Amino acid sequence: MNRHSSSPLLAALALFPLSLPADDGTVTELAPTVVTATRSATPAWQLGSSVTVLTQEDLARRQVVTVADALRVVPGLDVLQSGGLGKQTSVFLRGANSNHTLVLIDGIEVNDPSAPNNGFDFANLTVDNIERIEILRGGESSLYGSDAIGGVIQIFTKKGAGKPRYSLQGQGGTYDTFRVGGDLSGAHEGVDYSLSASRLESRGFSAADEVRGNSEPDGYRNTTVSTRLGVRALENLDFGWNLRYNDAKVFLDSDFPTPHDDPNYSGTTEELYTRGFGHLKLLDQVWEQTLGVAYSRTDRQIVNRYDPANPFSFRADYLGEKTKIDWQNILHLTETNTLTLGVEDEEDRLTSPTDPIGEKSYNTQGYYLLDQIGLGRRWFTTAAVRYDKNNRVGGKVTWRITQALVFDATGTKLKGSYGTGFKVPSLVNLFDRFTGNPQLLPETSRNWDVGIEQSFLADRIALGASYFHNDFNNLIQFNGRRVENVAQATAEGVESFLQVSPWDVLTLRGTYTYTHAVNNATSERLIRRPTHKGSLQLDYRFMEKADLNFTLLLVGDKDDIGGTRVPGYVLANLATSYQVNDHLRLFARVDNLFDKRYEEIYGYGTSRIAPYGGIALSF
């Protein structure tokens, strides 16, 4: 295995190597680093964890607009959306519940404290200003505390570099959809900056499936602003600040007793995420420390006015806020031993003037320690332990060990991990006037995985597989009167891949995931988890300035609420672009190329065949 090539590892983990054009038009593979798995930049080939890295080049080739659509091809991950753009969008990692995934943007925890299960809704998260996305599969409470019981998704925004650059984009297409935006970035005399803004609007289609007699379009609009600023004050001291804001409105359909048209049902969401930090290196860069302060705010309003199909009207307002102070220390003890330790203090707050819950909050303090050990550039071990204390439900210790063995001579890598996780009950579950239970205990988990990766022919061919097993205990479930810790579940399966690059201009990538997720008490499948899922991607560069991406997504059947069954489907998307000159690029894509009718969630619609096109100017 070539340690300076990303193909074997990223094919196994993400199947999306970071590829940049060289001066002669060929492709140069860069050895990637991953931050999320160890909370510090670590070469990916040294990791025993299962990590996927999606780069900005991947997003551009596929021309995805939302992060949720970017994630659909990630092995071991399922995306479910209740309709079109802006509708509730959930992510399931390795069979865990959707609220078991911690979502970070530049280190800011963005899970919503006002959500019923403290989860994150991907509905309004666009790809604006994103440099890369890291998806860490498997329980990571030992590094990230509560909410990371199933895994972590971290989004990194672009860092400015070089001379000032700016770009403008515009695109439009089916469902009266248009999107316009611009970017500015650069660096000068120790100051780097990036700024992006966009506006997305769509007339949309009916959120309730049209094949069930629904016809009213449910539109969407979204304004997003993202910025990142860095200042190098001294050779060993720098400061940074990140901010992301979006304002969205979506029209919805009622879901009782089954999804159906509701012309006066809508929701608005304002999301603000920001963090400032200072980074200091001491003792000839042996000791790195970062002190940061983060704030996230999710302000939601849901309004359903009276109409003939809806004899009741209501309004609900929810504000979720999270304030966090973190201090992290990294000690580079030797070339093969790095120690990371830190302390965090986090305040979660829920405010609802329209709900009897009123205002509630809790505080969580966390202390973590991670040791990274490398022996002979072949053996790589990480061991982490963490203690969290929540002022409502008490303290919890979690731990995790990972192992990677790399054999250059045969191009082989063996990896594995074992650890524990936990999740603090949400504020709604603890304090809701009707269903809440202040006596709830944290949900807990034990998880492990083992895998192998193998490359051939100087990384032209790479393949591998991983087996994972998760046991979840004390799961919170509604018993008909209130929520209680009454459920246990097991999720196990296999993630596999194959990547072939016969020529520099052509890459084929395929993945297959088998997931067996069951309720231990009833032996029934957990809802909305397909047993079988696969993807096939083709990337082809031609005419020196053109590229084509074909993506095929295969999703098996799954069970849904009330014993309903959602059939499986095959979805094809096509995207292509042409670089006319140094400043002008033309691009187009077709979603649902074969015009398949399918559902992700029972009763909710999906897009028919939908072509889009646009132009991009850069200077």
C-alpha positions in Angstrom: 0.0 0.0 0.0 1.4 3.4 -1.0 1.1 5.6 2.1 1.1 8.7 0.0 -1.9 7.7 -2.1 -5.5 8.2 -0.9 -7.1 5.5 -3.1 -7.0 2.4 -0.9 -8.2 4.1 2.2 -10.7 6.5 0.8 -12.1 3.8 -1.5 -12.7 1.7 1.5 -14.0 4.5 3.7 -15.5 6.9 1.3 -14.8 5.9 -2.3 -14.1 9.5 -3.0 -10.3 10.2 -3.3 -9.2 13.8 -3.3 -8.0 14.3 -6.9 -6.5 17.5 -8.3 -5.4 18.2 -11.9 -1.7 18.4 -12.4 0.0 20.7 -14.9 0.0 18.0 -17.6 -3.7 17.3 -17.2 -3.2 14.0 -15.3 -4.6 13.4 -11.8 -2.5 13.6 -8.7 -3.7 11.7 -5.6 -3.0 13.5 -2.3 -2.7 11.7 1.0 -5.7 12.9 3.0 -5.8 13.8 6.7 -8.8 13.4 8.9 -9.6 15.5 11.9 -12.9 14.1 13.3 -11.6 10.7 14.2 -9.0 11.9 16.7 -9.8 15.7 17.1 -6.5 16.5 15.4 -5.2 16.2 11.9 -4.2 12.5 11.4 -3.2 10.7 8.2 -6.1 8.7 7.1 -4.1 5.5 6.5 -3.3 5.4 10.2 -6.9 5.2 11.4 -8.7 2.2 12.8 -12.0 4.0 12.6 -14.4 3.9 9.6 -14.4 7.4 8.1 -15.7 8.8 4.8 -14.4 12.0 3.4 -16.3 13.9 0.8 -14.4 16.8 -0.8 -15.6 20.0 -2.5 -14.5 18.3 -5.8 -16.9 15.4 -5.1 -19.8 17.8 -4.5 -19.0 19.8 -7.6 -18.8 16.7 -9.9 -22.2 15.5 -8.6 -23.7 19.0 -8.5 -25.6 18.3 -5.3 -27.3 21.3 -3.7 -27.8 20.0 -0.2 -25.6 18.1 2.2 -28.3 15.4 2.6 -28.0 14.6 -1.1 -24.2 14.5 -0.9 -24.5 11.9 1.9 -26.8 9.5 0.1 -23.9 7.5 -1.4 -22.0 7.1 1.9 -21.8 3.4 3.0 -23.6 2.6 6.2 -25.6 5.8 6.0 -29.3 6.3 5.1 -31.0 9.6 4.3 -34.8 9.9 4.6 -36.8 13.0 3.5 -40.5 13.6 3.9 -41.0 15.3 0.5 -38.9 17.7 -1.5 -36.6 20.6 -0.7 -36.9 21.8 2.9 -38.9 18.9 4.3 -37.8 17.1 7.4 -34.6 15.2 6.6 -33.0 12.6 8.8 -29.8 10.6 8.7 -29.3 7.1 10.1 -25.8 5.8 10.7 -25.3 2.0 10.9 -28.9 1.4 12.0 -28.8 3.8 15.0 -31.6 6.3 15.5 -31.4 9.5 13.6 -30.9 11.5 16.8 -27.8 9.4 17.6 -25.7 11.3 15.1 -23.8 14.3 16.3 -23.5 17.0 13.6 -20.7 19.6 13.7 -19.9 22.6 11.5 -16.4 23.8 12.0 -16.4 22.3 15.5 -19.9 23.8 16.4 -22.4 21.4 17.7 -25.6 22.1 15.7 -28.0 19.4 17.1 -31.2 21.3 18.0 -32.0 21.4 21.8 -35.6 22.2 21.0 -36.1 19.2 18.8 -38.1 16.3 20.4 -35.1 14.0 20.4 -32.3 16.6 20.2 -31.5 15.6 16.6 -30.4 17.6 13.6 -32.7 18.3 10.6 -30.6 18.4 7.4 -33.5 20.0 5.5 -31.9 23.5 5.2 -28.2 22.6 5.1 -26.8 23.5 1.6 -23.3 22.9 0.3 -22.4 26.6 0.3 -18.7 27.3 1.2 -18.0 23.6 2.1 -14.4 22.4 1.7 -15.1 18.8 2.9 -17.4 16.6 5.0 -16.1 13.9 7.3 -18.4 11.1 8.3 -17.2 9.0 11.3 -19.2 5.8 11.7 -19.5 4.1 15.1 -20.1 5.4 18.6 -17.8 8.3 19.4 -19.0 9.4 22.9 -15.5 8.9 24.2 -14.4 12.0 22.2 -17.6 13.9 21.6 -19.9 13.0 24.5 -23.7 12.7 24.2 -25.4 12.7 20.8 -22.4 10.8 19.2 -23.7 7.4 20.2 -24.0 6.4 16.5 -21.4 8.5 14.8 -20.3 12.0 13.9 -20.7 14.1 10.8 -18.5 17.2 10.6 -18.5 19.9 8.0 -15.5 22.1 7.3 -15.9 25.3 5.5 -13.4 26.7 3.0 -10.3 28.6 4.2 -9.2 31.5 2.0 -5.7 31.4 0.4 -3.8 33.4 -2.2 -5.0 36.3 -4.2 -8.6 37.4 -3.9 -10.9 35.2 -5.9 -14.6 35.6 -6.4 -17.3 33.6 -8.3 -20.9 33.9 -9.3 -23.3 31.0 -10.1 -26.8 30.8 -11.4 -28.9 27.7 -12.2 -32.5 26.8 -12.7 -34.8 24.0 -13.8 -37.7 21.8 -13.0 -40.4 22.8 -10.5 -39.6 26.5 -11.2 -36.4 26.0 -9.2 -33.6 28.6 -9.3 -30.5 29.1 -7.2 -28.1 32.1 -7.4 -25.0 32.7 -5.3 -21.5 34.1 -5.0 -18.2 33.4 -3.2 -15.2 35.5 -2.2 -12.0 34.2 -0.7 -8.3 35.0 -0.3 -5.5 35.7 2.1 -3.1 38.7 2.7 -0.5 39.4 5.4 -1.6 36.8 7.9 -5.3 37.2 7.3 -7.4 34.6 5.4 -11.1 34.9 4.6 -13.9 33.3 2.8 -17.5 34.4 2.3 -20.4 32.9 0.4 -24.1 33.7 0.0 -26.9 32.0 -1.9 -30.6 32.1 -2.5 -32.6 29.0 -3.4 -36.3 28.9 -4.4 -38.5 26.2 -5.7 -42.2 25.9 -6.4 -41.7 22.2 -5.5 -44.1 19.3 -5.7 -46.6 17.9 -3.3 -45.0 16.7 -0.1 -47.8 14.1 0.3 -47.3 11.7 -2.6 -49.1 12.6 -5.8 -49.9 9.0 -6.6 -52.2 9.0 -3.5 -54.3 11.8 -5.0 -52.4 14.9 -3.7 -51.6 17.7 -6.2 -50.8 20.9 -4.3 -47.2 22.0 -4.7 -45.3 22.6 -1.5 -42.7 25.3 -2.2 -39.4 26.3 -0.5 -37.0 29.2 -0.2 -33.7 29.4 1.6 -31.1 32.2 2.1 -27.7 31.0 3.3 -24.6 33.0 4.4 -21.4 31.4 5.5 -18.1 33.0 6.4 -14.7 32.1 7.8 -12.0 34.4 9.1 -8.5 33.7 10.3 -5.8 36.0 11.7 -2.2 35.0 12.4 -1.1 37.3 15.2 2.2 35.7 15.9 4.2 32.8 14.5 2.8 30.6 17.2 -0.6 32.3 17.8 -3.6 32.5 15.6 -7.3 33.3 15.9 -10.3 32.2 14.0 -14.0 32.9 13.6 -16.8 31.1 11.8 -20.4 31.9 11.1 -23.2 30.2 9.2 -26.7 31.6 9.0 -29.8 30.5 7.0 -33.4 31.7 6.8 -35.8 29.2 5.3 -39.5 28.8 4.7 -41.2 25.6 3.6 -44.8 24.7 2.8 -45.9 21.4 4.4 -48.6 18.8 4.2 -50.5 17.2 7.1 -49.6 13.7 8.2 -52.7 12.6 10.1 -54.1 10.1 9.6 -52.0 9.7 6.5 -50.1 12.4 4.5 -52.5 14.6 2.5 -52.6 18.1 1.0 -52.9 21.0 3.5 -52.7 24.4 1.7 -52.2 26.6 4.8 -49.5 24.6 6.6 -46.0 26.1 6.7 -42.9 26.3 8.7 -40.1 28.9 9.0 -36.6 28.2 10.4 -33.7 30.5 11.3 -30.4 28.9 12.1 -27.3 30.6 13.4 -24.0 28.8 14.2 -20.9 30.7 15.2 -17.6 30.0 17.0 -14.5 32.0 17.9 -11.2 30.5 19.0 -7.6 31.1 19.7 -4.8 28.5 18.9 -1.4 28.7 20.6 1.7 26.5 20.1 4.3 26.3 22.8 7.5 24.5 23.6 8.7 24.4 20.0 5.3 23.2 18.9 5.2 20.2 21.2 2.2 21.6 23.0 -0.8 22.9 21.1 -3.8 24.4 22.8 -7.1 25.7 21.5 -9.7 27.7 23.5 -13.0 28.2 21.8 -16.5 29.6 22.4 -19.4 28.4 20.3 -23.1 29.4 20.1 -25.8 27.8 18.0 -29.4 29.0 17.7 -32.4 27.3 16.0 -35.6 29.3 15.9 -38.6 27.4 14.4 -42.2 28.4 13.9 -44.9 26.1 12.6 -48.3 27.5 11.5 -51.4 25.7 10.3 -54.3 28.0 9.6 -57.9 26.9 9.2 -59.1 25.6 5.8 -61.9 23.2 4.7 -59.5 20.2 4.9 -58.2 21.3 8.3 -60.9 22.3 10.9 -58.2 23.2 13.5 -55.6 25.9 13.4 -52.4 26.1 15.5 -49.1 27.9 15.9 -46.0 26.5 17.6 -42.8 28.4 18.4 -39.5 26.7 19.5 -36.2 28.2 20.2 -33.2 25.9 20.8 -29.9 27.4 22.0 -26.5 25.8 22.8 -23.5 27.6 24.3 -20.2 25.8 24.6 -16.8 26.6 25.9 -14.0 24.1 25.1 -10.3 23.9 25.9 -8.3 21.3 24.0 -4.6 20.4 24.5 -2.5 18.3 22.1 0.9 17.1 23.3 3.2 15.7 20.6 5.3 13.6 23.0 7.3 11.8 20.3 7.0 11.3 16.6 4.8 8.2 17.3 2.9 9.2 20.4 0.4 12.1 20.7 -1.7 12.8 23.7 -4.9 14.9 23.5 -6.9 16.0 26.5 -9.6 18.6 26.9 -12.5 20.0 28.9 -15.9 21.2 27.8 -18.8 23.1 29.4 -22.1 23.1 27.5 -25.5 24.7 28.2 -28.5 23.5 26.3 -31.7 25.6 26.4 -35.2 25.2 25.1 -37.8 28.1 25.0 -41.3 27.8 23.7 -43.8 30.6 24.4 -46.6 28.6 22.8 -46.0 25.3 24.6 -46.6 24.6 28.4 -42.9 23.4 28.5 -41.9 27.1 28.7 -38.2 27.4 29.3 -35.9 24.5 30.3 -32.2 23.9 30.3 -29.4 21.6 31.4 -25.6 21.8 31.7 -23.1 19.1 30.7 -19.4 19.2 31.6 -17.1 16.8 29.8 -13.4 15.7 30.3 -11.7 13.5 27.7 -8.3 11.9 27.1 -7.0 10.3 23.9 -3.6 8.6 23.4 -2.4 7.9 19.8 0.5 5.4 19.5 2.3 4.3 16.4 4.9 1.5 16.3 7.2 1.0 13.4 4.9 2.8 11.0 2.8 -0.4 10.8 0.9 -0.5 14.2 -1.4 2.3 15.1 -3.5 2.3 18.3 -5.8 4.9 19.8 -7.3 4.7 23.3 -9.8 7.3 24.5 -11.8 7.7 27.8 -14.2 10.5 28.7 -16.3 11.5 31.7 -19.5 13.6 31.2 -21.6 15.0 34.0 -25.1 16.3 33.3 -26.8 18.3 36.1 -30.1 16.6 35.3 -29.2 12.9 34.8 -25.8 12.5 36.4 -22.4 11.3 35.2 -21.2 8.7 32.7 -17.9 7.2 31.6 -17.3 6.1 28.1 -14.3 4.7 26.3 -13.1 3.5 22.9 -10.1 1.6 21.4 -9.2 1.5 17.7 -6.4 -0.5 15.9 -4.9 -0.3 12.4 -2.3 -2.7 11.0 -0.7 -1.6 7.7 1.3 -4.0 5.4 3.0 -2.0 2.6 4.4 -5.1 0.9 1.0 -6.6 0.2 -1.1 -3.4 0.1 -3.2 -4.6 3.0 -4.7 -2.8 6.0 -6.5 -4.5 8.9 -8.6 -2.3 11.2 -11.0 -2.5 14.1 -12.6 -0.7 17.0 -14.5 -1.3 20.2 -16.2 1.2 22.5 -19.2 2.5 24.5 -21.6 5.3 24.0 -24.3 7.2 25.7 -27.0 9.9 25.0 -28.6 12.3 27.5 -32.4 12.5 27.2 -33.6 15.5 25.3 -35.2 18.5 27.1 -38.5 17.6 25.5 -38.3 14.0 26.7 -37.5 15.1 30.2 -39.9 18.0 30.7 -42.8 17.8 28.2 -46.0 18.5 30.2 -47.8 15.5 28.8 -45.3 12.8 27.8 -42.1 13.9 29.6 -40.3 11.9 32.3 -37.8 13.6 34.6 -36.6 10.1 35.8 -35.2 9.1 32.4 -31.7 7.6 32.2 -29.2 8.1 29.4 -29.4 5.7 26.5 -26.3 3.6 26.2 -24.5 1.5 23.6 -21.6 -0.9 22.9 -20.3 -1.1 19.4 -17.4 -2.8 17.6 -16.2 -3.3 14.0 -13.5 -5.1 12.1 -12.4 -4.7 8.5 -9.9 -5.3 5.8 -8.8 -3.1 2.9 -6.7 -4.3 -0.1 -5.2 -2.6 -3.1 -3.6 -3.9 -6.3 -1.8 -2.6 -9.3 -0.5 0.6 -7.8 -3.9 1.4 -6.3 -5.7 1.0 -9.7 -7.9 -1.5 -7.9 -9.0 -1.3 -4.3 -11.6 -3.4 -2.4 -12.5 -4.2 1.2 -15.2 -4.9 3.7 -16.1 -4.1 7.4 -18.4 -5.9 9.8 -20.1 -3.7 12.5 -22.2 -4.6 15.5 -24.1 -2.2 17.8 -26.1 -2.9 21.0 -28.4 -0.2 22.2 -29.9 -0.2 25.7 -32.2 2.0 27.7 -33.7 3.4 24.5 -36.4 6.0 25.1 -39.8 5.0 23.8 -43.3 6.2 24.2 -45.4 3.7 26.1 -48.8 5.2 25.3 -48.7 7.5 28.3 -45.2 8.9 28.6 -41.7 8.2 27.5 -39.6 5.6 29.3 -36.3 3.7 29.0 -38.0 0.5 27.8 -36.3 -0.5 24.5 -33.2 -2.4 23.5 -32.0 -2.9 19.9 -29.2 -4.5 17.9 -27.9 -3.3 14.6 -25.2 -5.3 12.7 -24.1 -5.6 9.2 -21.4 -5.4 6.5 -20.0 -2.4 4.5 -18.1 -3.3 1.4 -16.6 -1.5 -1.6 -14.8 -1.9 -4.9 -13.0 0.9 -6.8 -11.4 0.5 -10.2 -9.4 3.2 -12.1 -8.3 1.7 -15.4 -7.2 5.1 -16.7 -6.5 8.4 -15.1 -9.7 9.9 -16.7 -12.1 7.1 -15.5 -13.0 5.9 -12.1 -15.7 3.4 -11.1 -16.8 3.1 -7.5 -19.3 0.7 -6.0 -20.5 0.1 -2.4 -22.9 -2.3 -0.8 -24.2 -2.2 2.8 -26.2 -4.9 4.6 -27.9 -3.8 7.8 -29.9 -6.0 10.2 -31.4 -3.7 12.7 -34.1 -5.2 15.1 -36.0 -4.4 18.2 -34.8 -7.0 20.7 -38.1 -7.3 22.5 -40.2 -8.0 19.3 -37.5 -9.2 16.9 -39.1 -6.8 14.3 -37.0 -4.7 12.0 -36.4 -1.1 13.2 -38.4 1.2 11.0 -37.0 3.1 8.1 -33.7 1.1 7.9 -33.3 -0.7 4.6 -31.6 -4.1 4.9 -29.8 -3.7 1.5 -28.3 -0.5 0.1 -25.8 0.0 -2.7 -24.4 2.6 -5.0 -22.5 2.8 -8.2 -20.6 5.9 -9.5 -18.8 6.6 -12.7 -16.5 9.6 -13.0 -15.2 10.4 -16.5 -13.2 13.3 -17.7 -13.2 13.9 -21.5 -12.2 16.6 -24.0 -9.7 17.8 -21.4 -12.3 20.4 -20.1 -15.4 18.3 -19.6 -16.5 15.8 -17.0 -19.4 13.4 -16.5 -20.7 11.8 -13.3 -23.3 9.0 -13.3 -24.7 7.9 -9.9 -26.9 4.9 -9.4 -28.4 4.4 -5.9 -30.0 1.1 -5.0 -32.2 1.0 -1.8 -34.0 -2.1 -0.6 -37.4 -2.2 1.0 -38.0 -1.1 4.6 -40.7 -1.1 7.3 -42.4 2.1 8.3 -44.8 3.4 11.0 -47.9 1.3 11.6 -46.6 -1.8 9.9 -46.5 -0.3 6.4 -43.9 -1.4 4.0 -42.0 1.0 1.6 -40.8 -0.8 -1.5 -37.2 -0.6 -2.6 -36.1 1.5 -5.6 -33.3 2.2 -8.0 -32.5 5.9 -8.6 -30.1 7.3 -11.3 -28.7 10.8 -11.5 -26.5 12.3 -14.2 -24.3 15.4 -14.1 -21.9 17.0 -16.6 -19.9 20.2 -16.9 -17.7 22.0 -19.4 -15.0 24.5 -18.6 -15.3 26.9 -21.5 -12.3 29.0 -20.4 -10.5 30.2 -17.3 -13.6 32.2 -16.2 -16.7 30.4 -17.6 -18.1 27.0 -16.8 -21.3 25.5 -18.0 -23.0 22.7 -16.1 -26.2 20.5 -16.1 -27.7 17.6 -14.3 -30.7 15.4 -14.4 -32.2 14.0 -11.2 -34.1 10.7 -11.4 -32.9 10.1 -14.9 -35.3 7.2 -15.6 -38.3 8.9 -14.0 -38.9 6.3 -11.4 -41.9 6.6 -8.9 -40.7 5.8 -5.4 -41.1 6.8 -1.8 -38.4 7.2 1.0 -41.1 7.5 3.7 -44.5 6.0 3.4 -47.0 8.5 1.9 -44.5 11.1 1.0 -43.5 12.1 -2.5 -40.2 12.3 -4.3 -39.0 14.1 -7.4 -39.9 12.9 -10.9 -37.3 13.3 -13.7 -35.9 16.8 -13.2 -33.3 18.5 -15.5 -31.4 21.6 -14.3 -28.7 23.7 -15.8 -26.5 26.7 -15.0 -23.4 28.8 -15.5 -20.5 29.8 -13.2 -18.2 32.7 -13.5 -15.0 32.9 -11.6 -12.3 35.6 -11.4 
